[in-house]
Amino acid sequence: MIVADEITLKPIGHVISPAQETVDENWGEVISKIALFPEYAAGLKGLEDFSHVIIVTFLHRAKCEQSRHIQRRPRGLESMPLLGIFAQRAKDRPNPIGITAVELLGVGSDYIEVRGLDAIDGTPVLDIKPYFPDYDKIDNSTVPEWVEELMKGYF
């Protein structure tokens, strides 16, 4: 088995969003653009036929402090259980990678427009993937009860 000590990724573009700071609510109506660097613009061909895409981002302002973030209460709420970081979708993680399924509103020559991306203005984008229900949707999945309470108003 080969294990890499370091992985280098290059962004393909960045988020243009009215959101300047991270918040814990109301991302569902945020409309953002993802501007691609010129060398990746041709990769958008055919994407306009999809209704949704998955955006992979690098959460550039996140800071993981192991003593504070490896176990914590979601959003720091006392009403939430103490959990490990891998049982949460928090931004402050060992590798600050964001993954969000969003509605695709439009495709331009070098950008896409999306609704519901929980990323602030300037966030580097690592990848765009089309949403494939056969891959991305899990029927009969389960989550703990606290997730429903935590996600009220998020999207």
SERO-4910 file (N, C-alpha, C, O; in steps of 0.05 Angstrom, whole numbers):
BEGIN
 pado doro    nc1    nc2    nc3   cac1   cac2   cac3    cc1    cc2    cc3    oc1    oc2    oc3
  Met    A     17    -23      0      0      0      0     18     25      0     37     26     15
  Ile    A     11     44    -17     26     69    -18      9     90     -4    -14     94    -10
  Val    A     21    104     14      8    126     29     24    151     24     48    152     28
  Ala    A     10    171     14     23    197      9     23    214     34      3    216     48
  Asp    A     46    225     40     48    243     63     36    271     57     27    285     74
  Glu    A     37    278     31     27    304     23     14    300     -4     23    286    -22
  Ile    A     -8    314     -8    -23    314    -33    -25    343    -43    -32    361    -27
  Thr    A    -20    348    -68    -22    374    -79    -46    376    -97    -48    359   -116
  Leu    A    -64    395    -93    -87    399   -110    -86    427   -121    -76    446   -107
  Lys    A    -95    431   -145    -97    457   -157   -126    465   -160   -141    449   -171
  Pro    A   -134    488   -152   -162    496   -157   -167    499   -187   -149    505   -203
  Ile    A   -192    495   -194   -201    498   -222   -214    525   -226   -219    534   -248
  Gly    A   -220    539   -204   -233    565   -204   -240    574   -176   -228    564   -157
  His    A   -259    592   -174   -266    603   -147   -295    611   -147   -308    615   -167
  Val    A   -306    613   -123   -333    621   -118   -336    651   -118   -320    665   -106
  Ile    A   -356    661   -132   -365    689   -130   -392    689   -117   -411    679   -129
  Ser    A   -394    699    -93   -418    697    -77   -423    723    -62   -404    737    -55
  Pro    A   -449    729    -56   -454    752    -39   -447    746    -10   -444    764      6
  Ala    A   -443    720     -3   -436    712     24   -406    718     29   -389    707     16
  Gln    A   -401    736     48   -373    744     55   -363    729     79   -339    727     83
  Glu    A   -381    720     96   -374    706    121   -390    680    123   -412    679    113
  Thr    A   -379    661    137   -394    636    140   -417    641    160   -414    655    180
  Val    A   -439    628    154   -463    629    172   -473    600    174   -465    583    159
  Asp    A   -491    596    193   -502    570    197   -531    567    188   -544    547    194
  Glu    A   -541    586    173   -569    584    164   -572    597    137   -556    613    128
  Asn    A   -594    590    124   -604    603    100   -586    602     75   -586    620     59
  Trp    A   -571    581     72   -555    577     48   -572    570     23   -563    573      1
  Gly    A   -596    560     28   -612    549      6   -619    569    -15   -624    561    -38
  Glu    A   -621    594     -9   -628    615    -29   -604    630    -40   -607    648    -57
  Val    A   -580    624    -30   -556    638    -40   -550    629    -69   -548    606    -75
  Ile    A   -548    649    -86   -541    644   -114   -512    652   -117   -504    675   -112
  Ser    A   -495    634   -127   -467    638   -130   -459    632   -159   -472    617   -173
  Lys    A   -436    643   -167   -423    635   -192   -398    621   -185   -385    626   -165
  Ile    A   -391    602   -201   -364    589   -200   -350    597   -225   -357    587   -247
  Ala    A   -330    614   -222   -314    623   -245   -291    604   -249   -275    600   -230
  Leu    A   -288    593   -272   -267    574   -278   -243    589   -290   -245    609   -304
  Phe    A   -219    578   -284   -195    588   -297   -197    580   -327   -208    559   -333
  Pro    A   -186    596   -345   -189    591   -374   -182    563   -383   -196    552   -401
  Glu    A   -162    551   -371   -154    524   -381   -174    502   -374   -171    480   -384
  Tyr    A   -194    508   -357   -214    488   -350   -242    494   -362   -260    478   -359
  Ala    A   -245    517   -375   -272    526   -385   -284    506   -404   -308    501   -403
  Ala    A   -268    493   -421   -279    474   -440   -291    449   -427   -307    435   -438
  Gly    A   -284    445   -402   -294    422   -386   -324    425   -379   -336    406   -369
  Leu    A   -336    448   -384   -364    453   -378   -383    441   -400   -407    439   -395
  Lys    A   -372    434   -423   -388    424   -445   -406    401   -436   -395    381   -425
  Gly    A   -432    403   -440   -451    382   -433   -462    384   -405   -482    371   -399
  Leu    A   -451    401   -389   -461    404   -361   -489    416   -360   -504    412   -341
  Glu    A   -495    432   -380   -521    446   -381   -545    427   -381   -568    435   -376
  Asp    A   -541    402   -387   -563    382   -388   -569    370   -361   -588    354   -359
  Phe    A   -555    378   -340   -560    368   -313   -575    389   -297   -572    413   -302
  Ser    A   -591    380   -278   -605    399   -260   -589    405   -235   -593    427   -223
  His    A   -571    388   -227   -556    391   -203   -527    382   -207   -521    365   -224
  Val    A   -509    394   -191   -481    387   -192   -471    385   -163   -483    395   -145
  Ile    A   -448    372   -161   -435    370   -135   -409    387   -137   -393    384   -155
  Ile    A   -407    406   -118   -384    424   -118   -365    416    -95   -373    412    -72
  Val    A   -340    413   -102   -319    406    -83   -302    431    -79   -290    441    -98
  Thr    A   -300    440    -54   -285    465    -49   -263    460    -28   -263    440    -14
  Phe    A   -245    479    -28   -224    480     -7   -233    503     12   -233    526      3
  Leu    A   -239    497     37   -249    516     55   -226    532     67   -216    527     89
  His    A   -217    552     52   -192    566     56   -190    582     82   -168    588     91
  Arg    A   -213    588     94   -212    603    120   -215    584    144   -214    593    167
  Ala    A   -219    559    139   -223    540    161   -196    535    175   -175    537    163
  Lys    A   -198    530    201   -174    525    217   -181    502    236   -198    504    253
  Cys    A   -167    480    233   -171    457    250   -151    457    273   -127    454    268
  Glu    A   -161    461    297   -145    459    321   -152    432    333   -174    430    344
  Gln    A   -134    413    332   -141    386    341   -154    385    369   -173    371    373
  Ser    A   -144    401    387   -155    400    414   -183    410    416   -199    403    434
  Arg    A   -191    428    397   -218    439    397   -237    425    377   -262    425    382
  His    A   -227    414    355   -245    406    334   -247    376    329   -265    367    316
  Ile    A   -229    360    340   -231    331    335   -256    319    348   -269    301    338
  Gln    A   -262    330    372   -288    324    384   -300    351    393   -287    368    406
  Arg    A   -325    355    385   -339    380    391   -369    376    388   -378    356    378
  Arg    A   -384    396    397   -412    396    393   -418    410    367   -407    432    362
  Pro    A   -435    399    349   -441    413    324   -449    442    329   -466    448    345
  Arg    A   -436    460    314   -440    489    315   -435    500    344   -443    523    349
  Gly    A   -423    484    361   -418    493    389   -443    494    406   -443    507    427
  Leu    A   -465    482    397   -490    484    411   -491    464    434   -486    440    430
  Glu    A   -497    473    458   -499    456    481   -521    435    478   -520    413    491
  Ser    A   -541    440    462   -563    421    457   -554    397    440   -569    378    437
  Met    A   -531    399    428   -521    378    410   -502    359    425   -489    368    444
  Pro    A   -501    334    417   -483    315    430   -453    321    423   -448    333    403
  Leu    A   -435    312    441   -407    314    435   -400    292    415   -406    268    420
  Leu    A   -388    300    393   -383    282    370   -355    285    359   -343    307    361
  Gly    A   -345    265    346   -320    267    332   -325    282    306   -347    282    295
  Ile    A   -304    294    295   -306    310    271   -316    294    247   -329    305    230
  Phe    A   -310    268    246   -319    252    223   -348    244    225   -358    232    206
  Ala    A   -362    251    246   -391    247    249   -405    274    243   -429    276    249
  Gln    A   -391    294    233   -402    320    228   -394    330    200   -377    319    187
  Arg    A   -408    352    192   -401    365    167   -388    392    172   -390    410    155
  Ala    A   -376    396    195   -364    421    203   -341    429    184   -328    412    172
  Lys    A   -336    455    182   -315    465    164   -287    461    175   -268    457    160
  Asp    A   -284    462    202   -257    460    214   -250    431    218   -255    419    239
  Arg    A   -237    420    197   -231    391    196   -201    388    189   -188    407    181
  Pro    A   -190    364    193   -162    359    186   -155    367    158   -134    379    153
  Asn    A   -173    362    139   -170    371    111   -196    386    104   -217    374    101
  Pro    A   -194    412    102   -218    429    100   -230    428     71   -228    447     56
  Ile    A   -243    405     66   -255    401     40   -285    403     43   -297    389     60
  Gly    A   -298    419     27   -327    421     27   -339    407      3   -328    408    -19
  Ile    A   -361    393      8   -375    379    -14   -405    386    -11   -417    380     10
  Thr    A   -417    398    -32   -445    406    -31   -458    400    -57   -448    407    -78
  Ala    A   -482    387    -56   -499    383    -79   -516    408    -82   -529    417    -63
  Val    A   -516    420   -106   -530    445   -111   -546    444   -136   -541    428   -154
  Glu    A   -566    462   -138   -581    465   -163   -565    481   -183   -553    502   -177
  Leu    A   -564    471   -207   -549    484   -229   -569    503   -243   -589    494   -255
  Leu    A   -564    529   -242   -582    549   -254   -574    557   -282   -591    564   -298
  Gly    A   -548    555   -288   -539    563   -315   -510    556   -319   -494    553   -300
  Val    A   -503    554   -345   -476    548   -352   -467    569   -373   -480    572   -394
  Gly    A   -446    583   -367   -434    603   -386   -409    591   -399   -403    567   -396
  Ser    A   -395    607   -414   -372    598   -427   -349    591   -408   -333    573   -414
  Asp    A   -348    604   -385   -326    599   -366   -336    600   -337   -320    605   -319
  Tyr    A   -362    596   -333   -373    596   -306   -399    580   -305   -411    574   -325
  Ile    A   -407    573   -280   -433    563   -276   -446    579   -254   -433    592   -238
  Glu    A   -473    579   -254   -488    593   -233   -504    572   -218   -516    555   -230
  Val    A   -503    573   -191   -515    552   -175   -531    565   -152   -526    588   -145
  Arg    A   -549    549   -141   -564    557   -117   -559    537    -95   -561    513    -99
  Gly    A   -553    548    -71   -550    531    -47   -522    523    -40   -518    506    -23
  Leu    A   -502    536    -52   -474    530    -45   -466    544    -19   -467    568    -17
  Asp    A   -459    528      1   -451    539     27   -421    545     27   -406    533     42
  Ala    A   -413    564     10   -385    572      9   -384    603      5   -401    614     -9
  Ile    A   -365    615     18   -363    645     17   -348    654     -8   -335    638    -22
  Asp    A   -351    679    -14   -337    692    -37   -307    686    -35   -295    690    -15
  Gly    A   -296    678    -58   -267    673    -60   -259    645    -53   -235    638    -56
  Thr    A   -277    628    -45   -270    600    -38   -259    586    -63   -272    586    -84
  Pro    A   -236    573    -61   -225    558    -84   -243    533    -89   -252    519    -71
  Val    A   -248    528   -115   -263    505   -124   -243    484   -134   -227    490   -151
  Leu    A   -246    460   -124   -228    438   -132   -240    421   -154   -225    410   -171
  Asp    A   -266    418   -155   -279    401   -175   -309    407   -177   -321    417   -159
  Ile    A   -320    401   -200   -348    402   -205   -356    375   -217   -343    365   -236
  Lys    A   -375    362   -205   -384    336   -215   -414    337   -220   -429    349   -204
  Pro    A   -424    324   -241   -452    323   -246   -465    305   -225   -454    285   -216
  Tyr    A   -489    313   -216   -504    296   -197   -516    273   -212   -532    276   -230
  Phe    A   -508    249   -205   -519    224   -216   -535    210   -194   -523    200   -175
  Pro    A   -561    209   -195   -577    196   -174   -568    167   -168   -568    159   -145
  Asp    A   -559    153   -188   -550    125   -183   -526    124   -165   -522    105   -150
  Tyr    A   -508    144   -167   -485    145   -150   -490    160   -124   -480    152   -102
  Asp    A   -504    182   -126   -504    202   -105   -528    201    -86   -527    214    -64
  Lys    A   -549    186    -93   -572    184    -76   -573    157    -63   -570    136    -76
  Ile    A   -576    156    -37   -578    131    -22   -607    128    -11   -615    144      6
  Asp    A   -621    109    -22   -648    105    -11   -646     91     16   -628     76     22
  Asn    A   -665     98     34   -667     86     60   -643     91     78   -636     75     95
  Ser    A   -630    114     74   -608    121     92   -619    131    119   -642    139    121
  Thr    A   -602    130    139   -610    139    166   -590    159    177   -566    157    170
  Val    A   -599    177    193   -582    195    208   -592    197    236   -615    191    242
  Pro    A   -575    205    255   -584    208    283   -605    230    285   -606    248    268
  Glu    A   -621    229    306   -642    249    311   -632    277    312   -645    296    302
  Trp    A   -608    282    323   -598    309    326   -593    323    300   -593    347    299
  Val    A   -589    308    278   -584    320    252   -607    336    242   -604    359    232
  Glu    A   -631    326    246   -655    341    237   -657    368    252   -663    388    239
  Glu    A   -652    368    278   -653    393    293   -631    412    284   -636    436    281
  Leu    A   -607    402    279   -584    418    271   -589    431    244   -581    454    239
  Met    A   -602    418    226   -605    427    198   -629    445    194   -633    455    171
  Lys    A   -646    449    214   -669    467    211   -659    495    202   -642    507    216
  Gly    A   -668    504    179   -661    531    169   -635    533    155   -628    554    145
  Tyr    A   -619    511    154   -593    513    141   -596    518    111   -582    536    100
  Phe    A   -613    503     98   -618    507     69   -645    518     63   -652    522     40
***
